[in-house]
Amino acid sequence: MSTQQVKGQQIESVNDFVIRFANVNGTGSASANNLFAKTIFRMGLPVSPKNVFPSNIQGLPTWYEVRVNDKGYVGRRGGVDIMVAVNPQSLAQDIKAVDPGGYFVYDSTKPLDLRLHRNDISIFGIPLTDICRREYTDPRQRQLFKNVIYIGALAAMLDLEFDVLKNLIHDQFKGKEKLIAPNIHALELGYQYAEENFSCPLGIRVERRDMVGGHIMMEGNAALGLGAVYGGASVVAWYPITPSTSVIEQFEKYAKRLRIDPGSGKRNYAIAQAEDELSAIGMVVGASWNGARSFTATSGPGVSLMNEFLGLAYFAEVPTVLFNVQRAGPSTGMPTRSQQSDVLLSAYASHGDTKHVLMFPSTPKECFDMGADSFDLADRLQTPVILMSDLDLGMNEHFSEPLEWDDSKLYDRGKVFSETELEEMSDRYGRYLDVDGDGICYRTYPGTHPTKGSFFTRGSSRDRYAKYTESSEDYVDNMERLLVKWETAKNYVPQPEFRPAKQSTRDGMIYFGTTTASAEEALDILSDQGLHMDAMRVRGFPFNADVEAFIEGHDRVFVVEQNRDGQLRMLLINECEINPSKLKPLLCYDGLPVTARWIVEAITGSGTTDNVVTFSKEVNV
């Protein structure tokens, strides 16, 4: 049976559903699926696409999930209302994933195995392969246009505006006009088949809204690359690694437009691909010490290799910027899956007593803002600053507020003596002399003055005047001053954001980064169920007094994070001296972005979620 519509129990909704596409990697499906997501966006609706792809080049299953919601929720909800399955390898798990009352669309060129049949969902067969065989002779065209055909069918089934699809095709192939007509024809083939064979639209459909405003769809990695350009970065050293490579690619793309000297035509930036991550971070430290704003981008394995140079930058107090786009580990792990599993690695990178400033963006706009601000922060504090993104934020397009920049903004280079200041100085200059009591010393750029200033640095112990020493007293003096600077940093890192509950409560929730959207939706769901929690989003490390006060003000606090060991929780316990029993871990580490449904089930115990923490209504009485 190629088509079965289950009457009476179909999911019915307008502008509120999850659709998942099950494809084969390397078949061009991502472009077609992205066309679907952008159509929803251009119809004025918030949309959140997630691309789940394997680490090989082609041949393995890949999924593309789109969340549509006109209440503004853009995190993963959990569950699947509509499954578009064109991959025989994953057919069994794909039909199993559909929620009861949902819709299953598949390539019916071959009949559906009766063992996979479900009576609680509606099944729609479209002979995609047969249509392509009839219409196209070229094997590659058959493969590519199969994806476009099912997008056309969905346009009829979900009541998408066909003109929007056509306009997107025109935009996508601008400059390649000969491809426009064939793609529109493929859309029409799918649309006509659905109109002739199904009762369209389905119970789930899309209506135009006006909820986009000035919002944009953008990848976090692109926003980071652009943020680095606006933040004044001029030197980049890197080594390719998934999922951070596109940060550098995007930086170069924007720099070619914005960093070319109009008079000479020469580039005002330099990009060096090093032989490995260790060399890359070494180049960054060297360029930063010399006065350039420099950065690198990597993932967990790269941070592991960079530990020694990060320790040098911390101890020698050289501004250093690192963008860490996290992925699932340890070791190679799952390189194309997302996690928040480098928190401890990054916070304490290197041996000895070392602490690094961290920033936790949650949207492309924050990637842009924090990416630009990280250079000011590194210069101001004279220390490494590590921005903690992840694969989900970096490589997926997100519904985001528009990027903004104040052209009157001046870069904050921190405490840097000029030639005039050195010349007029009567006291002896001390590179590691704290004259202001904030733990941050004055530095000089090499060549600022012919005879005065400090242009030599080392990773070994020294006194306040940068003279080598193995004196225990001088070493302790230096290490304690670095702790004073750490306290100063608490005033400069991005401050936490708070979300008070609708009713008084002694329970709280902490989240950060890409857990934010799903956590905030889960809070609304829990509130509707009578379970109220105050919430705090951590945006930076070191933690300031507000973070400690939030935890102290609640009897128990749930910490949502995407790793196995509760790394943010451990960092809070260690740095804030919190009673571990107060912080309840909610840990999702399957490599996929956490869902609101998972968080709710983990707290209420209403599902089969692992690491369940029971939550009863009585705690709010």
Disulfide bonds with the S-S distance in Angstrom:
none
